[in-house]
């Protein structure tokens, strides 16, 4: 709908209707000292040509993954995106992020979401997946809220090796809830199962662990899950979807709820979002009634034809209001579609080959980088495509030099872990070539 400016006559009529004489009267409750006493400093309107030029200058200040060789990770990875994904997701029939309420007019979109849910069940080894959440952090947090609701217990245990921003999201939610969040330390880069055994109690709703973790290393998921189950707590596994090509699925090692950031499944880096939150759980009434977000189900219409609908909606905020299972009452429909197209296009064998390439290239990179004097692996545990390096001096300063040399070389761990100020994480996806890895090694030699 086009924007139509209110005329002075329109404004007078509205002010008269509500019983005030001027627009300023609407702000009478705000002290004069706090009000802006001048016009807004807004420049004159631009023509389309001027606006395009202005925006191009602003965009030119950005650096993309194409401007330098990208070894960034920490939940957002430079994976290859097959062209078929843009071709399908960009179609006008699909190009919306909105969840369809009117089932009879939205069968194609609903079927696509249903296919996504089915693929997520296959990917996780669990019985039910929702229609997606916002990103990895919201998935971890919603899983914790699920566990609190299912178990009626007040405590959440989360490993320090879980993505720091996921933990911050959880703590923000928990601040005003009747629960407590305890962070389990991981000084060796992974969570010791014995520490879990000592920490859990009959007050523990769930234990949340990420594997591969924020440092890129693998956790002992089976042993941790066993420790949680012994006291009746749920086990929440945060996993990397691409790594499932070479690792066990969360359901295979006993996870009750599996969550993930789905960006690696055909979603561009796009400066941090929007991304895709994955959540799957057991097909059990206790879980189904507490699962957050949209669920698409398959049914038959009155003519006996197969059809798709939004199901179990009484859980949701637009119906249950304050009693809803979650404040999230939408989904990342377009990005869920991209993930579904990606997994369908590459297939199980393609996902396996992608993960194997990541493993081989990451281990080659680690081997070569640790030959540089003063550089070593910070942790000695197994990894898939990402690993932590200890470097001489200040890591952030070193990364700035490497950016100048043409390499987004990694993330400075001191940003989240002060004790690791001289450490970085390096992520190596299937896109990185031997020449690019060798180039990073030479750049590192020249700058340490």
C-alpha positions as CSV (number, residue, x, y, z in Angstrom):
1,X,0.0,0.0,0.0
2,X,1.4,3.4,-0.9
3,X,2.1,5.8,1.9
4,X,-0.2,8.8,2.0
5,X,0.9,11.8,4.1
6,X,-1.5,13.2,6.6
7,X,-2.7,16.7,5.5
8,X,-2.9,19.5,8.1
9,X,-6.7,19.1,7.9
10,X,-6.3,15.4,8.7
11,X,-4.1,16.2,11.7
12,X,-6.6,18.8,13.0
13,X,-9.5,16.3,12.8
14,X,-7.5,13.6,14.6
15,X,-6.4,16.0,17.4
16,X,-9.9,17.3,17.8
17,X,-11.2,13.7,18.1
18,X,-8.9,12.9,21.0
19,X,-9.3,16.3,22.6
20,X,-5.9,17.9,22.3
21,X,-5.0,21.1,20.5
22,X,-1.6,20.3,19.1
23,X,0.8,17.4,18.4
24,X,3.1,18.8,21.1
25,X,0.3,18.1,23.6
26,X,0.8,14.4,23.0
27,X,4.3,14.6,24.5
28,X,3.3,16.7,27.6
29,X,4.2,13.9,30.0
30,X,7.9,14.0,28.7
31,X,9.9,16.7,30.5
32,X,10.9,19.6,28.3
33,X,14.6,19.0,29.0
34,X,14.4,15.6,27.5
35,X,12.7,16.7,24.3
36,X,14.5,17.5,21.1
37,X,14.2,21.2,20.6
38,X,15.1,21.3,16.9
39,X,14.2,19.7,13.7
40,X,15.6,16.3,12.9
41,X,18.9,16.5,11.0
42,X,17.6,14.6,8.0
43,X,19.2,15.4,4.6
44,X,17.2,16.4,1.6
45,X,15.5,13.7,-0.4
46,X,17.7,12.0,-3.0
47,X,16.8,11.0,-6.5
48,X,16.9,7.3,-7.4
49,X,20.3,7.8,-9.1
50,X,21.7,9.6,-6.1
51,X,20.4,7.1,-3.7
52,X,21.9,4.2,-5.6
53,X,25.3,5.9,-5.6
54,X,25.0,6.7,-1.9
55,X,24.1,3.1,-1.0
56,X,26.9,1.7,-3.2
57,X,29.4,3.9,-1.2
58,X,28.1,2.5,2.1
59,X,28.2,-1.1,0.8
60,X,31.7,-0.6,-0.4
61,X,32.8,-0.3,3.3
62,X,31.9,-3.9,3.9
63,X,34.1,-6.9,3.5
64,X,32.5,-10.1,2.3
65,X,33.8,-13.7,2.2
66,X,34.5,-13.1,-1.4
67,X,36.9,-10.2,-0.8
68,X,39.4,-12.4,1.1
69,X,39.9,-16.1,1.7
70,X,37.5,-17.1,4.5
71,X,38.4,-19.3,7.4
72,X,35.8,-17.8,9.7
73,X,33.5,-20.1,11.8
74,X,31.9,-19.9,15.2
75,X,28.5,-21.0,13.9
76,X,28.6,-19.3,10.5
77,X,30.6,-21.1,7.7
78,X,31.6,-20.4,4.1
79,X,30.1,-23.6,2.7
80,X,29.3,-24.1,-1.0
81,X,25.8,-23.3,-2.1
82,X,24.5,-25.1,-5.2
83,X,22.9,-22.8,-7.8
84,X,19.7,-24.9,-7.7
85,X,18.9,-23.4,-4.2
86,X,18.6,-19.8,-5.4
87,X,16.7,-21.0,-8.5
88,X,14.0,-22.7,-6.4
89,X,14.0,-20.5,-3.3
90,X,13.9,-17.4,-5.5
91,X,10.7,-18.3,-7.2
92,X,7.8,-15.9,-6.5
93,X,5.6,-18.7,-5.2
94,X,8.1,-19.3,-2.4
95,X,9.8,-16.0,-1.8
96,X,8.4,-15.1,1.5
97,X,9.5,-15.7,5.1
98,X,5.9,-15.8,6.3
99,X,4.1,-18.8,7.7
100,X,0.9,-19.6,5.8
101,X,-2.2,-19.6,8.0
102,X,-4.7,-20.1,5.1
103,X,-4.1,-23.8,4.4
104,X,-6.3,-24.0,1.3
105,X,-4.4,-21.3,-0.4
106,X,-0.9,-22.4,0.7
107,X,-0.6,-26.1,0.0
108,X,2.8,-25.7,-1.8
109,X,4.4,-23.8,1.0
110,X,3.0,-26.1,3.6
111,X,4.2,-29.2,1.8
112,X,7.7,-27.6,1.5
113,X,7.8,-27.0,5.2
114,X,6.6,-30.6,5.8
115,X,9.4,-31.9,3.6
116,X,11.8,-29.8,5.6
117,X,10.5,-31.3,8.9
118,X,10.9,-34.8,7.5
119,X,14.5,-34.1,6.4
120,X,15.3,-32.7,9.9
121,X,14.0,-35.9,11.4
122,X,16.3,-37.9,9.2
123,X,19.2,-35.6,9.9
124,X,18.7,-35.9,13.7
125,X,17.4,-39.4,14.1
126,X,14.5,-38.1,16.1
127,X,10.7,-38.4,15.5
128,X,9.5,-34.8,15.3
129,X,10.9,-31.6,14.0
130,X,9.3,-28.2,14.1
131,X,9.0,-25.8,11.1
132,X,12.2,-24.0,12.2
133,X,13.2,-21.3,14.7
134,X,15.2,-18.1,14.3
135,X,18.8,-19.3,14.6
136,X,21.0,-21.5,16.8
137,X,20.7,-19.4,19.9
138,X,16.9,-19.4,19.9
139,X,17.0,-23.2,19.3
140,X,19.2,-23.8,22.4
141,X,17.0,-21.5,24.5
142,X,13.7,-23.0,23.4
143,X,15.1,-26.5,24.0
144,X,15.9,-25.4,27.6
145,X,12.4,-24.0,28.0
146,X,10.9,-27.3,26.7
147,X,13.0,-29.2,29.2
148,X,11.9,-27.0,32.1
149,X,8.3,-27.5,31.1
150,X,8.5,-31.2,30.6
151,X,10.4,-32.1,33.8
152,X,9.0,-29.4,36.1
153,X,12.5,-29.0,37.4
154,X,14.2,-25.6,38.0
155,X,17.8,-26.1,36.8
156,X,19.6,-26.0,33.4
157,X,23.2,-27.1,33.1
158,X,25.1,-25.9,30.0
159,X,28.7,-26.5,29.0
160,X,31.1,-23.5,28.8
161,X,32.1,-24.9,25.4
162,X,28.6,-24.1,23.9
163,X,28.6,-21.1,21.7
164,X,28.9,-18.0,24.0
165,X,26.1,-16.2,22.3
166,X,23.8,-19.1,22.6
167,X,24.5,-19.1,26.3
168,X,23.9,-15.4,26.5
169,X,20.6,-15.8,24.8
170,X,19.6,-18.5,27.3
171,X,20.7,-16.4,30.3
172,X,18.6,-13.5,29.0
173,X,15.5,-15.6,28.8
174,X,16.2,-17.2,32.2
175,X,16.7,-13.9,34.0
176,X,13.0,-13.4,34.5
177,X,12.0,-17.1,34.9
178,X,11.8,-19.2,38.0
179,X,14.9,-21.2,37.0
180,X,18.6,-21.1,37.3
181,X,21.3,-21.7,34.7
182,X,24.7,-23.2,35.7
183,X,27.6,-23.2,33.4
184,X,29.9,-26.2,33.6
185,X,33.6,-25.3,33.0
186,X,35.6,-26.7,30.1
187,X,39.2,-25.8,30.8
188,X,40.5,-28.5,28.4
189,X,38.2,-27.5,25.6
190,X,35.6,-30.1,26.2
191,X,33.2,-31.1,29.0
192,X,34.4,-34.0,31.3
193,X,31.6,-36.5,31.7
194,X,32.7,-37.0,35.4
195,X,32.0,-33.3,36.0
196,X,28.5,-33.8,34.6
197,X,28.0,-36.8,37.0
198,X,29.0,-34.6,39.9
199,X,26.8,-31.6,38.8
200,X,23.5,-33.2,38.0
201,X,20.8,-33.8,40.6
202,X,17.1,-34.4,40.9
203,X,16.7,-30.6,40.3
204,X,18.3,-30.7,36.9
205,X,15.9,-30.3,34.0
206,X,18.5,-30.8,31.2
207,X,22.1,-30.8,30.3
208,X,23.0,-28.8,27.1
209,X,26.2,-29.7,25.2
210,X,27.4,-28.7,21.8
211,X,29.4,-31.1,19.6
212,X,31.4,-30.1,17.6
213,X,31.6,-27.4,20.3
214,X,32.5,-23.7,19.9
215,X,36.2,-24.5,19.7
216,X,35.4,-27.1,16.9
217,X,36.2,-30.1,19.0
218,X,34.1,-33.2,19.8
219,X,32.5,-33.9,23.1
220,X,31.8,-37.3,24.7
221,X,28.1,-37.1,24.0
222,X,27.2,-40.7,24.8
223,X,28.8,-40.5,28.3
224,X,27.3,-37.1,29.0
225,X,23.8,-38.2,27.9
226,X,24.1,-41.3,30.2
227,X,25.0,-39.1,33.1
228,X,22.0,-36.9,32.5
229,X,19.6,-39.8,32.2
230,X,20.6,-41.3,35.5
231,X,19.0,-38.5,37.4
232,X,16.0,-38.2,35.0
233,X,17.3,-35.0,33.3
234,X,16.9,-34.5,29.5
235,X,19.9,-34.4,27.2
236,X,20.0,-31.5,24.7
237,X,22.5,-31.9,21.9
238,X,23.5,-28.9,19.8
239,X,25.1,-30.3,16.6
240,X,26.5,-29.2,13.3
241,X,24.3,-30.4,10.4
242,X,27.1,-30.8,7.9
243,X,29.2,-32.8,10.4
244,X,26.4,-35.4,10.6
245,X,27.8,-36.6,7.3
246,X,30.6,-38.3,9.2
247,X,29.4,-38.3,12.8
248,X,26.5,-40.0,14.7
249,X,23.2,-38.3,14.6
250,X,22.0,-36.8,17.9
251,X,19.2,-39.4,18.2
252,X,21.8,-42.2,17.7
253,X,23.6,-41.3,20.9
254,X,20.5,-40.7,23.0
255,X,19.7,-37.0,22.7
256,X,16.2,-36.1,23.8
257,X,16.2,-32.8,22.0
258,X,18.5,-31.9,19.1
259,X,19.2,-28.3,18.1
260,X,21.4,-26.6,15.5
261,X,22.3,-23.6,13.5
262,X,21.2,-24.5,10.0
263,X,23.2,-21.8,8.1
264,X,25.6,-24.4,6.6
265,X,22.7,-26.0,4.7
266,X,22.5,-23.6,1.8
267,X,22.1,-20.3,3.6
268,X,24.6,-17.5,2.8
269,X,26.8,-15.9,5.5
270,X,25.0,-12.6,4.9
271,X,26.8,-10.7,7.7
272,X,25.3,-12.8,10.5
273,X,21.7,-13.4,9.5
274,X,18.9,-14.1,9.0
275,X,19.8,-17.7,9.8
276,X,17.9,-20.9,10.6
277,X,17.2,-22.6,13.9
278,X,16.7,-26.4,13.9
279,X,14.9,-28.2,16.7
280,X,13.8,-31.9,16.8
281,X,12.8,-34.1,19.7
282,X,11.2,-37.5,20.6
283,X,7.8,-38.3,19.1
284,X,6.2,-38.4,22.6
285,X,3.2,-36.6,23.8
286,X,5.2,-34.9,26.6
287,X,7.5,-33.4,24.0
288,X,4.9,-32.7,21.4
289,X,2.8,-30.6,23.7
290,X,5.9,-28.5,24.7
291,X,7.6,-28.1,21.3
292,X,7.9,-24.5,20.3
293,X,7.0,-22.9,17.0
294,X,5.0,-24.1,14.0
295,X,4.3,-27.7,13.1
296,X,3.0,-28.8,9.7
297,X,1.1,-32.0,9.5
298,X,-0.2,-34.2,6.7
299,X,-3.9,-35.0,6.6
300,X,-6.7,-35.6,4.0
301,X,-9.4,-33.1,3.0
302,X,-13.1,-33.8,2.8
303,X,-12.6,-35.2,-0.7
304,X,-10.0,-37.7,0.5
305,X,-7.0,-35.9,-1.1
306,X,-3.7,-35.6,0.7
307,X,-3.2,-32.1,2.1
308,X,-1.1,-30.2,4.7
309,X,-2.1,-28.0,7.6
310,X,-0.6,-26.2,10.6
311,X,-1.3,-28.6,13.4
312,X,-1.3,-28.6,17.2
313,X,-1.9,-24.9,17.1
314,X,-3.4,-24.6,20.6
315,X,0.3,-24.6,21.9
316,X,1.0,-21.4,20.1
317,X,0.8,-17.7,21.2
318,X,-1.8,-16.6,18.7
319,X,-4.2,-19.0,20.4
320,X,-2.9,-19.8,23.9
321,X,-1.6,-16.3,24.5
322,X,0.1,-16.2,27.9
323,X,-0.1,-20.0,28.3
324,X,1.7,-20.7,25.0
325,X,4.7,-23.0,25.0
326,X,6.9,-20.3,23.4
327,X,6.9,-16.6,22.5
328,X,8.0,-17.6,19.0
329,X,4.9,-17.8,16.8
330,X,6.5,-17.8,13.4
331,X,9.3,-19.6,11.6
332,X,12.1,-19.0,9.1
333,X,10.1,-20.5,6.2
334,X,12.3,-19.3,3.3
335,X,15.5,-20.4,5.0
336,X,14.0,-23.8,5.9
337,X,13.1,-24.2,2.3
338,X,16.7,-23.5,1.3
339,X,17.9,-26.2,3.8
340,X,15.4,-28.6,2.4
341,X,16.5,-28.0,-1.2
342,X,20.2,-28.3,-0.2
343,X,19.7,-31.6,1.5
344,X,17.6,-32.9,-1.3
345,X,20.1,-31.8,-3.9
346,X,23.3,-33.2,-2.3
347,X,21.6,-36.3,-0.8
348,X,23.1,-38.5,1.9
349,X,26.2,-39.3,-0.1
350,X,26.8,-35.6,-1.0
351,X,26.5,-34.6,2.6
352,X,29.0,-37.4,3.6
353,X,31.4,-36.3,0.9
354,X,31.1,-32.6,2.0
355,X,31.9,-33.5,5.6
356,X,34.8,-35.7,4.6
357,X,36.3,-32.9,2.5
358,X,36.0,-30.6,5.5
359,X,37.7,-33.2,7.7
360,X,40.6,-33.8,5.3
361,X,41.2,-30.1,4.6
362,X,40.9,-29.0,8.2
363,X,43.4,-31.6,9.4
364,X,45.8,-30.6,6.6
365,X,45.4,-27.0,7.6
366,X,46.1,-27.8,11.3
367,X,49.1,-29.8,10.4
368,X,50.6,-27.0,8.3
369,X,49.7,-24.1,10.5
370,X,51.2,-25.7,13.6
371,X,54.6,-25.9,11.7
372,X,54.8,-22.2,12.0
373,X,57.1,-21.3,15.0
374,X,55.1,-20.4,18.1
375,X,51.8,-21.8,16.7
376,X,50.2,-24.9,18.3
377,X,46.8,-26.6,18.7
378,X,45.3,-25.2,21.9
379,X,43.3,-28.4,22.6
380,X,44.3,-32.0,21.7
381,X,40.8,-33.4,21.2
382,X,39.4,-34.6,17.8
383,X,37.8,-32.1,15.5
384,X,35.9,-32.0,12.2
385,X,36.2,-28.7,10.4
386,X,37.2,-26.2,13.0
387,X,40.0,-26.1,15.6
388,X,41.6,-23.7,18.1
389,X,45.1,-22.4,17.6
390,X,47.4,-20.8,20.2
391,X,49.4,-18.0,18.5
392,X,52.2,-15.7,19.7
393,X,51.1,-12.4,21.1
394,X,47.7,-10.8,20.8
395,X,45.3,-12.9,18.6
396,X,43.1,-10.0,17.6
397,X,46.1,-7.9,16.4
398,X,47.4,-10.9,14.4
399,X,44.0,-11.4,12.7
400,X,43.9,-7.7,11.7
401,X,47.3,-8.2,9.9
402,X,46.1,-11.3,8.2
403,X,43.0,-9.5,6.9
404,X,45.3,-6.9,5.3
405,X,47.1,-9.8,3.7
406,X,43.9,-11.1,2.2
407,X,42.8,-13.7,4.8
408,X,39.8,-13.8,7.1
409,X,41.9,-16.1,9.2
410,X,39.6,-16.9,12.1
411,X,37.9,-15.6,15.3
412,X,39.7,-14.2,18.3
413,X,38.7,-16.4,21.3
414,X,39.6,-13.7,23.8
415,X,36.4,-11.9,22.7
416,X,34.4,-14.4,24.7
417,X,37.1,-16.2,26.8
418,X,39.6,-13.8,28.4
419,X,41.9,-16.6,29.3
420,X,42.3,-17.5,25.6
421,X,43.3,-14.0,24.4
422,X,46.2,-15.5,22.5
423,X,44.0,-18.1,20.7
424,X,41.9,-18.2,17.5
425,X,39.5,-20.6,15.9
426,X,40.1,-21.6,12.3
427,X,37.3,-23.1,10.2
428,X,38.1,-25.0,7.0
429,X,35.1,-25.9,4.7
430,X,35.0,-27.9,1.5
431,X,35.5,-24.7,-0.4
432,X,39.0,-24.0,0.7
433,X,41.7,-25.2,-1.7
434,X,45.2,-26.4,-0.9
435,X,46.6,-23.2,-2.4
436,X,44.5,-21.1,-0.1
437,X,45.5,-23.1,3.0
438,X,49.2,-22.9,2.0
439,X,48.7,-19.1,1.4
440,X,47.4,-18.7,4.9
441,X,50.4,-20.6,6.3
442,X,52.8,-18.3,4.5
443,X,50.9,-15.2,5.6
444,X,51.0,-16.4,9.2
445,X,54.7,-17.0,8.9
446,X,55.2,-13.5,7.8
447,X,53.1,-11.9,10.6
448,X,53.9,-13.8,13.8
